[in-house]
Amino acid sequence: MTAVTDFAPPSSRTYPSLRAAWVPLAALCLAFFVEMVDNTLLSIALPTIGRDLGSGTTALQWVTGAYSLTFGGLLLTAGSLADRLGRRRVLLVGLAMFGLLSLCVAAVNSAGQLIALRAGLGIAAAAMAPITNSLVFRLFDDQALRMRAMTLMIVVGMSGFVLGPLLGGTALAHVRWEWLLVVNAPIALVAAIGVRLGVAADRPEDLTRDRLDLPGAVLSLLTIGLACYSLTSGIEHGWLSSATVTSILGAVATGVAFVWHERRSAAPMLDLKIFSSGTVRGAAIAQTGTSIAMAGVMFGLILHFQYAYGWSPVRAGLANLPIIVTMIVATPLSEWLGKRFGHRVACLVGAACLAAALAGLAWGVDHGYAAIAVSMVVMTIGLRTVMTICAIALVDAMPANRTSIGTALNDTAQEIGTSVGTAVVGTLIAALVTTQLPAGAWSSDLVQSFFRGERITYAVLAVIVGLIAAGGALTLTDSHSVEEPA
């Protein structure tokens, strides 16, 4: 390969430095940023959307959950598709789809339409997520440059995820909530131009001709979707209603069918044999637990700050600063825990922090913001520790030729946890407080009812997340590796 610095349409080339590759690197970072920020950007606008579209809590949970459901459910499939059709090609299609769908928000006038749109954006994001990272490696031959570029990508992506509520809250002070999605279109366009100009095209010899496992993708989506819908249906139609019972049975049936199909398929979407490793199994389980905690808390506290406290979206976005700051400064602590005590103990410490923080929120929701902020800090320390340690442990446990699958599995576990966490909190609040959010200010009685519902919700989450994260942590090894995987 020949190193070049011009930006004519690329064929097969690498760059000698980060500066020389600034156009494609900036484009890939921008693509990664927009897909990550869209995970959380709209969360701050949920109360505004609820008032504007007349939506209840269960509908709002699906505005958030639909994106995570399709995003997480299709990550592995999108990665497999890219290996067959070309990584750059699939990324460009994903960016185009993401931008065009974002413009469609102008035509949305109901919660159902917004949920469908969010599901479509999740599909587009899935076509982008596993590819942006892998294309970074195509830019450089030098391993040190690859690691520096990956570090930059991780920082940009994490910044997008945690800054989403703050950016969204600030924007809502000046524009309607629809603009939070419309702005994705020009960002996606700029990213697509940068990728087209600076990233080398796929070579036929680098692609695989293995059959794509579409049945596996459909069955996995149906299983997760029906399981989450069962919670919503139980509140809206009753737990013994035909709709609820049917969705529960459907989730079980499709889950069994997925396992049966993946075991028999010659080219499975997810080779279930990798779960014979306790480390892989435990890391994926623990990652799911962290995302349940984070998604549940962010969904619940957005409603808490704007409804129970009556804060503006900007102030509610600023209230998330403890999470943003701690997510950044906790990195050395999580690495120290891993180096000093090994993966198993470090992850158990993180799981304990998660459970303690959720229990603290159960007490602190009616004791003021200071109590909530302390719990947010403790929770984020736990999140950062478990997320870092488990990502490293999972990829380290994979065979050398399957590390990309390990990374995709890590991301999939997190997105499944996001779907479940949002569904659990939305369902509990609907069951314990109200299914229809008032259009105006809340009465003192409704605020107190909301506090009681939150106490129960976070107490339940403390038990669920503690058991899941600790259970996964116990299967990890005593490895002291803390170098984050690419």
C-alpha positions as CSV (number, residue, x, y, z in Angstrom):
1,M,0.0,0.0,0.0
2,T,1.2,3.5,-0.8
3,A,0.8,6.4,1.7
4,V,-0.8,9.5,0.2
5,T,-2.1,12.8,1.4
6,D,-4.4,13.9,-1.4
7,F,-8.1,13.3,-1.3
8,A,-9.0,12.0,-4.8
9,P,-11.4,9.1,-4.8
10,P,-9.4,6.4,-3.0
11,S,-8.6,3.0,-4.2
12,S,-6.4,1.1,-1.9
13,R,-4.2,3.3,0.3
14,T,-3.1,4.2,3.8
15,Y,-2.0,7.4,5.5
16,P,1.4,8.2,7.2
17,S,-0.1,10.2,10.1
18,L,-3.3,11.3,11.8
19,R,-3.0,14.7,10.2
20,A,-2.7,13.3,6.7
21,A,-5.9,11.3,7.3
22,W,-7.8,14.1,8.8
23,V,-10.6,14.1,6.2
24,P,-11.6,10.4,6.5
25,L,-10.8,10.3,10.2
26,A,-13.0,13.3,10.9
27,A,-15.8,11.7,8.8
28,L,-15.7,8.4,10.6
29,C,-15.6,10.2,14.0
30,L,-18.6,12.3,12.9
31,A,-20.5,9.2,11.8
32,F,-19.7,7.5,15.1
33,F,-20.7,10.7,17.1
34,V,-24.1,11.1,15.4
35,E,-25.1,7.5,15.9
36,M,-24.0,7.6,19.6
37,V,-25.6,11.0,20.4
38,D,-28.9,9.9,18.8
39,N,-29.0,7.2,21.5
40,T,-29.6,9.8,24.2
41,L,-30.3,13.2,22.4
42,L,-34.0,12.7,22.2
43,S,-34.4,11.5,25.8
44,I,-34.3,15.1,27.1
45,A,-37.3,15.9,24.9
46,L,-39.5,13.1,26.0
47,P,-41.7,15.3,28.3
48,T,-42.0,17.9,25.4
49,I,-42.9,15.1,23.0
50,G,-45.4,13.7,25.4
51,R,-47.2,17.0,25.7
52,D,-47.0,17.7,21.9
53,L,-48.2,14.3,20.8
54,G,-50.4,13.5,23.7
55,S,-48.4,10.4,24.6
56,G,-48.4,8.3,27.8
57,T,-45.4,6.8,29.6
58,T,-45.6,3.5,27.7
59,A,-45.5,5.3,24.3
60,L,-42.6,7.4,25.5
61,Q,-40.6,4.3,26.5
62,W,-41.0,3.0,23.0
63,V,-39.8,6.3,21.5
64,T,-36.5,5.5,23.2
65,G,-36.7,1.7,23.2
66,A,-37.5,1.3,19.4
67,Y,-34.2,2.8,18.5
68,S,-32.2,0.6,20.9
69,L,-34.2,-2.5,19.9
70,T,-33.5,-2.3,16.1
71,F,-30.0,-0.9,16.7
72,G,-29.0,-3.7,19.1
73,G,-30.9,-6.4,17.3
74,L,-29.2,-5.7,13.9
75,L,-25.6,-4.9,14.9
76,L,-24.4,-8.5,14.3
77,T,-26.4,-8.7,11.0
78,A,-25.1,-5.4,9.8
79,G,-21.5,-6.5,10.5
80,S,-22.1,-9.7,8.6
81,L,-23.6,-7.8,5.7
82,A,-20.6,-5.5,5.5
83,D,-18.3,-8.4,5.3
84,R,-20.2,-9.6,2.2
85,L,-21.1,-6.4,0.4
86,G,-18.3,-4.1,1.5
87,R,-17.7,-2.1,4.6
88,R,-17.5,1.3,3.0
89,R,-20.5,0.7,0.8
90,V,-22.7,-0.4,3.8
91,L,-21.6,2.6,5.8
92,L,-22.5,5.0,3.0
93,V,-25.9,3.4,2.6
94,G,-26.4,3.6,6.4
95,L,-25.4,7.3,6.4
96,A,-27.8,8.1,3.6
97,M,-30.6,6.2,5.2
98,F,-29.9,7.9,8.6
99,G,-30.0,11.4,7.0
100,L,-33.1,10.9,4.9
101,L,-35.1,9.3,7.8
102,S,-34.1,12.2,10.1
103,L,-35.8,14.6,7.6
104,C,-39.0,12.6,7.8
105,V,-39.6,13.8,11.3
106,A,-41.2,16.9,9.7
107,A,-44.2,14.7,8.7
108,V,-44.6,13.0,12.2
109,N,-47.9,13.9,14.0
110,S,-48.4,10.9,16.3
111,A,-46.5,8.8,18.8
112,G,-46.8,5.7,16.6
113,Q,-45.3,7.5,13.6
114,L,-42.4,8.7,15.8
115,I,-41.8,5.2,17.2
116,A,-41.7,3.8,13.7
117,L,-39.2,6.5,12.6
118,R,-37.0,5.8,15.6
119,A,-37.0,2.1,14.7
120,G,-35.9,3.0,11.2
121,L,-33.1,5.2,12.5
122,G,-32.0,2.3,14.7
123,I,-31.7,0.1,11.6
124,A,-29.6,2.8,9.9
125,A,-27.4,3.3,12.9
126,A,-26.8,-0.5,13.0
127,A,-25.4,-0.2,9.5
128,M,-23.0,2.4,10.7
129,A,-21.8,1.3,14.2
130,P,-19.8,-1.9,13.6
131,I,-18.2,-0.4,10.4
132,T,-17.0,3.0,11.5
133,N,-14.5,1.4,14.0
134,S,-13.3,-1.3,11.5
135,L,-12.7,1.3,8.8
136,V,-10.3,3.2,11.0
137,F,-7.9,0.3,10.6
138,R,-8.0,0.7,6.8
139,L,-6.6,4.2,7.1
140,F,-3.2,3.1,8.7
141,D,-0.6,0.4,8.4
142,D,1.1,1.4,11.6
143,Q,-0.3,-0.2,14.8
144,A,0.5,2.8,16.9
145,L,-1.5,5.1,14.6
146,R,-4.4,2.7,14.6
147,M,-4.5,2.7,18.4
148,R,-4.3,6.5,18.6
149,A,-7.1,6.8,16.0
150,M,-9.2,4.3,17.9
151,T,-8.7,6.2,21.2
152,L,-9.9,9.3,19.4
153,M,-13.0,7.4,18.1
154,I,-13.8,6.1,21.6
155,V,-13.6,9.6,23.2
156,V,-15.8,11.1,20.4
157,G,-18.4,8.3,20.7
158,M,-18.6,8.4,24.5
159,S,-18.8,12.2,24.4
160,G,-21.8,11.9,22.0
161,F,-23.5,9.4,24.2
162,V,-23.2,11.3,27.5
163,L,-23.6,14.8,26.0
164,G,-26.8,14.0,24.2
165,P,-29.2,15.2,27.0
166,L,-27.2,18.4,27.6
167,L,-27.0,19.2,23.9
168,G,-30.7,18.4,23.4
169,G,-31.8,20.4,26.4
170,T,-29.8,23.5,25.2
171,A,-31.3,23.1,21.7
172,L,-34.9,22.8,23.1
173,A,-34.6,26.3,24.6
174,H,-34.5,27.7,21.1
175,V,-36.1,25.3,18.6
176,R,-38.8,22.6,18.4
177,W,-38.0,19.0,19.4
178,E,-38.2,17.9,15.7
179,W,-35.0,19.8,15.0
180,L,-33.1,17.4,17.2
181,L,-33.5,14.8,14.5
182,V,-33.5,17.1,11.4
183,V,-29.9,18.2,12.3
184,N,-28.8,14.6,11.7
185,A,-29.2,15.1,7.9
186,P,-26.5,17.6,7.2
187,I,-24.1,15.8,9.7
188,A,-24.7,12.5,7.9
189,L,-24.1,14.2,4.5
190,V,-20.8,15.7,5.6
191,A,-19.7,12.4,7.0
192,A,-20.7,10.5,3.8
193,I,-18.6,13.0,1.7
194,G,-15.6,12.5,3.9
195,V,-15.9,8.7,3.8
196,R,-16.3,8.7,0.0
197,L,-13.3,10.9,-0.5
198,G,-10.9,9.5,2.0
199,V,-11.6,5.8,2.8
200,A,-10.3,3.1,0.4
201,A,-12.9,1.1,-1.4
202,D,-13.3,-2.6,-0.5
203,R,-11.2,-5.1,-2.4
204,P,-13.1,-8.3,-3.5
205,E,-10.5,-10.5,-1.9
206,D,-11.3,-9.0,1.5
207,L,-14.9,-9.9,1.4
208,T,-16.6,-13.2,2.3
209,R,-19.2,-15.1,0.3
210,D,-20.7,-16.9,3.3
211,R,-24.5,-16.9,3.3
212,L,-26.2,-14.1,5.3
213,D,-28.2,-15.3,8.3
214,L,-31.4,-13.3,7.8
215,P,-33.6,-15.8,9.7
216,G,-31.4,-15.4,12.7
217,A,-31.7,-11.6,12.5
218,V,-35.5,-11.7,12.3
219,L,-35.8,-14.2,15.1
220,S,-33.6,-12.2,17.5
221,L,-35.5,-9.0,16.8
222,L,-38.8,-10.7,17.3
223,T,-37.7,-12.2,20.6
224,I,-36.4,-9.0,22.1
225,G,-39.3,-7.0,20.7
226,L,-42.0,-9.3,21.9
227,A,-40.4,-9.5,25.4
228,C,-40.4,-5.7,25.7
229,Y,-43.9,-5.4,24.3
230,S,-45.2,-7.9,26.9
231,L,-44.3,-5.4,29.6
232,T,-46.2,-2.6,27.9
233,S,-49.2,-4.8,27.0
234,G,-49.4,-6.0,30.6
235,I,-50.1,-2.4,31.8
236,E,-52.4,-1.4,28.9
237,H,-54.4,-4.6,28.5
238,G,-53.9,-6.6,31.6
239,W,-51.4,-9.4,32.4
240,L,-53.8,-12.2,31.6
241,S,-55.2,-10.6,28.5
242,S,-54.9,-12.4,25.2
243,A,-52.5,-9.8,23.8
244,T,-50.1,-10.1,26.8
245,V,-50.2,-13.8,27.0
246,T,-49.7,-14.1,23.2
247,S,-46.7,-11.8,23.2
248,I,-45.1,-13.7,26.1
249,L,-45.6,-17.0,24.5
250,G,-44.4,-15.5,21.2
251,A,-41.2,-14.2,22.8
252,V,-40.5,-17.7,24.3
253,A,-41.2,-19.4,21.0
254,T,-39.0,-17.1,18.9
255,G,-36.2,-17.3,21.5
256,V,-36.3,-21.1,21.3
257,A,-36.4,-21.0,17.5
258,F,-33.5,-18.6,17.4
259,V,-31.3,-20.9,19.5
260,W,-32.4,-23.9,17.4
261,H,-31.7,-22.1,14.2
262,E,-28.3,-20.8,15.2
263,R,-27.1,-24.2,16.3
264,R,-28.1,-25.8,13.0
265,S,-27.1,-23.0,10.6
266,A,-23.9,-23.4,8.6
267,A,-23.2,-19.7,8.8
268,P,-25.0,-18.5,12.0
269,M,-25.4,-14.8,12.8
270,L,-24.1,-15.6,16.3
271,D,-22.1,-18.8,16.8
272,L,-23.5,-19.9,20.2
273,K,-20.4,-22.0,20.8
274,I,-18.6,-18.9,21.9
275,F,-20.8,-18.9,25.0
276,S,-19.1,-22.0,26.1
277,S,-16.5,-19.7,27.5
278,G,-17.5,-18.4,30.9
279,T,-15.7,-15.2,30.3
280,V,-17.6,-14.4,27.1
281,R,-20.9,-15.4,28.7
282,G,-20.3,-13.5,31.9
283,A,-19.0,-10.3,30.2
284,A,-22.0,-10.1,27.9
285,I,-24.4,-10.7,30.8
286,A,-22.7,-8.0,33.0
287,Q,-22.7,-5.5,30.1
288,T,-26.4,-6.1,29.7
289,G,-26.8,-5.3,33.4
290,T,-24.9,-2.0,33.1
291,S,-27.1,-0.8,30.2
292,I,-30.3,-1.7,32.1
293,A,-29.1,0.5,34.9
294,M,-28.0,3.4,32.7
295,A,-31.1,3.4,30.4
296,G,-33.5,3.0,33.3
297,V,-32.0,5.8,35.3
298,M,-31.7,8.2,32.4
299,F,-35.3,7.6,31.3
300,G,-36.6,7.9,34.9
301,L,-34.6,11.0,35.8
302,I,-35.5,12.9,32.6
303,L,-39.2,12.6,33.7
304,H,-38.2,13.3,37.3
305,F,-36.4,16.6,36.6
306,Q,-38.9,18.0,34.1
307,Y,-42.2,16.8,35.5
308,A,-41.7,16.4,39.3
309,Y,-39.3,19.3,39.6
310,G,-40.7,21.3,36.8
311,W,-37.2,22.1,35.4
312,S,-36.6,23.3,31.9
313,P,-35.0,21.0,29.3
314,V,-31.7,23.0,29.6
315,R,-31.6,22.7,33.4
316,A,-32.5,19.0,33.2
317,G,-29.7,18.5,30.7
318,L,-27.3,20.2,33.0
319,A,-28.5,18.0,35.8
320,N,-26.7,15.1,34.0
321,L,-23.3,16.7,34.4
322,P,-22.3,14.4,37.2
323,I,-22.7,11.5,34.8
324,I,-20.7,13.2,32.0
325,V,-17.8,14.3,34.3
326,T,-17.6,11.1,36.2
327,M,-17.6,9.0,32.9
328,I,-14.5,10.9,31.9
329,V,-12.6,11.1,35.2
330,A,-13.5,7.5,36.4
331,T,-11.4,5.9,33.6
332,P,-8.1,5.9,35.6
333,L,-10.0,4.4,38.6
334,S,-11.5,1.6,36.5
335,E,-8.0,0.9,35.0
336,W,-6.4,0.9,38.4
337,L,-9.0,-1.5,39.8
338,G,-8.4,-3.9,36.9
339,K,-4.6,-3.7,37.2
340,R,-4.6,-4.1,41.0
341,F,-7.3,-6.7,41.6
342,G,-8.0,-8.4,38.2
343,H,-11.1,-8.5,36.1
344,R,-13.3,-10.5,38.4
345,V,-12.8,-8.4,41.5
346,A,-12.9,-5.1,39.6
347,C,-16.2,-6.0,37.9
348,L,-17.7,-7.1,41.2
349,V,-16.7,-3.7,42.7
350,G,-18.4,-2.1,39.7
351,A,-21.5,-4.2,40.2
352,A,-21.7,-3.3,43.9
353,C,-21.5,0.4,42.9
354,L,-24.4,0.0,40.5
355,A,-26.6,-1.7,43.1
356,A,-25.7,0.8,45.8
357,A,-26.3,3.7,43.5
358,L,-29.8,2.4,42.5
359,A,-30.6,1.8,46.1
360,G,-29.4,5.3,46.8
361,L,-31.7,6.7,44.2
362,A,-34.6,4.8,45.7
363,W,-34.0,6.8,48.8
364,G,-32.8,10.0,47.3
365,V,-35.6,10.8,44.7
366,D,-37.6,12.7,47.3
367,H,-34.6,14.1,49.2
368,G,-33.4,16.6,46.7
369,Y,-31.0,16.9,43.8
370,A,-27.8,16.6,45.9
371,A,-28.8,13.0,47.0
372,I,-29.6,12.2,43.4
373,A,-26.3,13.6,42.2
374,V,-24.2,11.5,44.6
375,S,-26.0,8.4,43.4
376,M,-25.4,9.4,39.8
377,V,-21.6,9.7,40.5
378,V,-21.5,6.3,42.2
379,M,-23.5,4.7,39.5
380,T,-21.2,6.1,36.8
381,I,-18.1,4.8,38.5
382,G,-19.8,1.3,38.5
383,L,-20.8,1.8,34.8
384,R,-17.4,2.8,33.7
385,T,-15.7,0.0,35.6
386,V,-17.9,-2.8,34.4
387,M,-18.1,-1.5,30.8
388,T,-14.4,-1.2,30.5
389,I,-13.4,-4.4,32.2
390,C,-16.1,-6.5,30.4
391,A,-15.3,-5.1,26.9
392,I,-11.6,-6.0,27.4
393,A,-12.4,-9.4,28.9
394,L,-14.9,-10.3,26.2
395,V,-12.6,-9.5,23.3
396,D,-9.5,-11.0,25.0
397,A,-11.5,-14.3,25.3
398,M,-12.4,-14.5,21.6
399,P,-10.2,-16.4,19.1
400,A,-7.8,-14.1,17.2
401,N,-10.0,-14.3,14.0
402,R,-13.2,-13.5,15.8
403,T,-12.4,-10.3,17.7
404,S,-14.8,-8.2,15.5
405,I,-17.6,-10.5,16.5
406,G,-16.6,-10.0,20.1
407,T,-16.9,-6.2,19.7
408,A,-20.2,-6.5,18.0
409,L,-21.5,-8.9,20.8
410,N,-20.3,-6.4,23.4
411,D,-22.3,-3.6,21.7
412,T,-25.3,-5.8,21.2
413,A,-25.5,-6.8,24.9
414,Q,-25.4,-3.1,25.8
415,E,-28.2,-2.2,23.4
416,I,-30.4,-5.1,24.6
417,G,-29.9,-3.8,28.1
418,T,-30.9,-0.4,27.0
419,S,-34.2,-1.7,25.5
420,V,-34.9,-3.8,28.7
421,G,-34.0,-1.0,31.1
422,T,-36.2,1.6,29.4
423,A,-39.1,-0.9,29.1
424,V,-38.8,-1.9,32.8
425,V,-38.8,1.7,34.1
426,G,-41.5,2.9,31.7
427,T,-43.7,-0.1,32.7
428,L,-43.2,0.3,36.4
429,I,-43.9,4.1,36.3
430,A,-47.0,3.5,34.2
431,A,-48.2,0.8,36.7
432,L,-47.4,2.6,39.9
433,V,-48.1,6.2,38.9
434,T,-50.0,7.0,35.7
435,T,-50.2,5.8,32.1
436,Q,-51.1,9.2,30.8
437,L,-48.8,12.1,31.6
438,P,-50.6,15.4,32.4
439,A,-50.3,18.2,29.8
440,G,-49.5,20.9,32.4
441,A,-47.8,21.2,35.8
442,W,-48.1,18.2,38.1
443,S,-50.2,18.5,41.3
444,S,-48.4,17.8,44.6
445,D,-50.4,14.6,45.0
446,L,-49.1,13.3,41.6
447,V,-45.6,14.4,42.4
448,Q,-45.7,12.4,45.7
449,S,-47.2,9.4,43.8
450,F,-44.3,9.7,41.3
451,F,-41.7,9.7,44.1
452,R,-43.3,6.5,45.6
453,G,-43.3,4.9,42.1
454,E,-39.6,5.8,41.6
455,R,-38.6,4.4,45.0
456,I,-40.1,1.0,44.1
457,T,-38.7,1.2,40.6
458,Y,-35.1,1.9,41.6
459,A,-35.3,-0.6,44.4
460,V,-36.4,-3.3,41.9
461,L,-33.6,-2.2,39.5
462,A,-31.0,-2.4,42.3
463,V,-31.8,-6.0,42.8
464,I,-32.1,-6.9,39.1
465,V,-28.9,-5.1,38.0
466,G,-26.9,-6.2,41.1
467,L,-27.7,-9.9,40.4
468,I,-27.1,-9.6,36.7
469,A,-23.8,-7.7,36.9
470,A,-22.4,-9.6,39.8
471,G,-23.5,-12.9,38.3
472,G,-21.6,-12.1,35.1
473,A,-18.6,-10.8,37.0
474,L,-18.1,-14.0,38.9
475,T,-17.4,-15.9,35.6
476,L,-14.5,-13.6,34.7
477,T,-10.8,-14.4,35.1
478,D,-8.2,-12.8,37.3
479,S,-6.6,-11.2,34.2
480,H,-5.1,-7.8,34.9
481,S,-5.2,-6.5,31.3
482,V,-6.7,-3.0,31.0
483,E,-5.9,-2.1,27.4
484,E,-9.2,-1.3,25.7
485,P,-9.9,-3.3,22.6
486,A,-10.2,-1.7,19.2
